[in-house]
Amino acid sequence: MYMNRTIAYLRVSTDKQDLKNQRLEILEYARKHNLVINEFLEIEISSRKDTKQRRIDELLGKLNKGDTLIVSELSRLGRSVGQVITIVDTLIKQEVRFIAIKENMTINGKHDIQSKVMITLFGLFAEIERDLISERTKQGLIAARAKGRILGRPQGSLSNSKLTGQDAVIQEELKYGVAKSAIARKLGVSRNTLVNYIHSRQLSVIA
């Protein structure tokens, strides 16, 4: 007969953070609420990594109906509300109880009104988060323009080419009437590339 378990997920982004603090916080919560932590799943990795690298996929594979997942705070699961929503929604579908200590949040893992309200609120927060990111991006662009910064490649600037640094060679060959196709072969580029380079650098009048 399967005995329901409680798994604690702990994650830090750098070695400057301490997994021990999360463990102590979780153990103290468990003591106060008469919970037994059956397993600690710990990892030191950036939240920018995917769910497999953050061992989230492994975690979800360990959890069964009636189990409990506990974290010190929601940000341990993901770096955005969208990421957290996806994981919490999966937990609800698996009928896994979820506890986030810092947020004082408990989702009982059932398809009831409480769970539906939580997911709806998460969805609203995710939408607000996307809007805020979009607004910050727009404001950043406006501020950059206001300061006179040119975004992207400056107009009229020349990009690097395979022919960069070969100006003197090209001009010398053109001076002696060498065909552009022959020059291109010699320099390992196509004739069109050579012609465009000559035109953009105004090395010669193109016939």
C-alpha positions in Angstrom: 0.0 0.0 0.0 1.4 3.4 -1.0 2.1 5.8 1.8 1.8 9.5 0.9 5.0 11.4 1.1 6.2 15.0 1.6 9.0 16.3 -0.6 10.8 19.6 -0.1 12.3 21.3 -3.1 15.3 23.6 -2.4 17.1 25.7 -5.0 19.7 28.5 -4.9 21.1 30.4 -7.9 24.7 30.9 -6.6 27.1 29.5 -4.1 26.7 32.8 -2.2 23.2 31.7 -1.2 22.6 29.0 1.3 20.5 25.8 1.0 20.8 25.3 4.7 18.7 28.3 5.4 15.9 27.0 3.2 16.2 23.5 4.8 15.9 25.0 8.4 12.9 27.1 7.4 11.2 24.1 5.9 12.0 21.9 8.9 10.7 24.6 11.3 7.4 24.8 9.4 7.1 21.0 9.4 7.7 20.9 13.1 5.0 23.5 13.8 2.5 21.7 11.4 3.3 18.1 12.4 4.7 17.3 8.9 7.4 14.7 8.2 9.7 15.6 5.3 10.4 12.3 3.5 12.9 13.7 1.0 14.8 16.9 0.3 15.5 17.6 -3.4 18.3 20.2 -3.5 20.0 22.0 -6.4 22.3 25.0 -7.0 21.4 26.4 -10.4 20.0 29.6 -12.0 16.3 29.9 -12.5 17.0 30.8 -16.1 17.7 27.1 -16.8 14.9 24.8 -18.1 12.8 22.6 -15.9 14.9 19.5 -16.6 18.1 21.2 -15.5 16.4 22.6 -12.4 15.2 19.1 -11.6 11.6 20.2 -11.7 10.8 17.4 -14.2 12.4 14.9 -11.8 10.5 16.4 -8.9 7.1 16.1 -10.7 8.0 12.5 -11.6 8.4 11.7 -7.9 5.1 13.1 -6.8 2.0 11.0 -6.7 -1.7 11.7 -5.9 -2.0 12.7 -2.2 1.7 13.7 -1.8 2.8 17.1 -0.6 5.4 19.4 -2.1 6.8 22.2 0.1 9.1 25.1 -0.8 10.4 28.0 1.2 9.0 30.5 -1.4 7.4 30.5 -4.8 10.5 31.9 -6.5 12.3 28.6 -5.9 10.1 27.0 -8.5 10.6 29.6 -11.3 11.8 33.1 -12.1 8.4 34.3 -13.4 4.8 34.0 -12.5 4.2 32.2 -15.8 6.7 29.4 -14.9 5.2 29.0 -11.4 1.6 28.8 -12.8 2.6 26.0 -15.2 4.2 24.0 -12.4 1.3 24.6 -9.9 -1.3 23.7 -12.5 0.6 20.4 -13.1 0.5 19.8 -9.3 -3.2 20.3 -9.2 -3.8 18.0 -12.1 -1.7 15.4 -10.3 -3.7 16.1 -7.1 -0.6 17.0 -5.2 -0.8 19.3 -2.2 1.5 22.4 -2.5 2.9 24.6 0.3 4.8 27.9 -0.2 6.0 29.0 3.3 6.9 32.7 2.6 3.6 33.4 0.8 1.6 31.5 3.4 0.1 29.6 0.6 -1.4 26.1 0.6 -3.1 24.5 -2.4 -4.8 21.3 -1.4 -4.3 19.5 -4.7 -8.0 19.2 -5.5 -10.1 20.5 -8.3 -12.2 22.7 -6.0 -13.1 26.4 -5.7 -9.9 27.2 -3.8 -7.6 25.8 -6.5 -9.6 27.4 -9.3 -9.4 30.8 -7.5 -5.6 30.4 -7.0 -5.0 29.5 -10.7 -7.2 32.4 -11.8 -5.2 34.8 -9.6 -1.9 33.4 -10.8 -3.1 34.0 -14.4 -4.0 37.6 -13.6 -0.6 38.1 -12.0 1.1 36.6 -15.0 -0.7 39.0 -17.3 0.2 41.9 -15.1 3.8 40.8 -15.1 3.9 40.6 -19.0 2.4 44.1 -19.2 4.9 45.5 -16.8 7.8 43.9 -18.7 6.4 45.3 -22.0 5.9 48.7 -20.4 9.5 48.8 -19.0 10.8 47.8 -22.4 8.9 50.7 -24.1 9.9 53.2 -21.5 13.6 52.1 -21.8 13.4 52.7 -25.6 11.8 56.1 -25.1 14.4 57.1 -22.5 17.3 55.9 -24.8 15.9 58.0 -27.7 15.5 61.0 -25.4 19.1 60.8 -24.5 20.1 60.7 -28.1 21.2 57.2 -28.3 21.0 55.5 -31.6 19.4 52.1 -31.4 20.6 49.3 -33.6 23.4 49.9 -36.1 24.1 53.6 -36.8 22.8 54.7 -40.1 25.5 54.7 -42.7 27.8 52.4 -40.7 29.5 49.6 -42.6 29.4 46.1 -41.4 32.4 43.8 -41.4 33.1 41.8 -44.5 35.4 39.0 -45.6 37.0 41.6 -47.7 37.7 44.0 -44.8 41.3 45.0 -44.9 41.8 44.1 -48.5 41.0 47.6 -49.9 44.6 48.2 -51.1 44.7 44.9 -52.9 41.4 45.4 -54.6 42.3 48.9 -55.7 45.7 47.7 -57.1 44.0 44.9 -59.1 41.3 47.3 -60.4 44.0 49.8 -61.3 45.6 47.3 -63.7 42.3 46.3 -65.2 41.9 42.9 -63.6 38.4 41.5 -64.0 36.2 41.7 -60.9 35.4 38.0 -61.3 39.1 37.2 -61.2 39.7 39.4 -58.2 36.7 37.7 -56.4 38.1 34.3 -57.1 41.5 35.3 -55.8 40.0 36.7 -52.6 37.6 33.7 -52.1 34.3 35.6 -52.4 31.6 35.8 -55.0 31.6 38.5 -57.7 28.5 40.1 -56.2 30.1 40.3 -52.8 33.1 42.0 -54.3 31.0 44.4 -56.3 28.9 45.3 -53.3 32.1 45.9 -51.2 33.7 48.1 -53.9 30.4 50.1 -54.1 29.9 50.5 -50.4 33.6 51.6 -49.8 33.6 53.7 -53.0 36.8 52.0 -54.1 36.1 52.4 -57.7 33.4 53.4 -60.1 31.6 50.1 -61.0 31.2 49.6 -64.7 
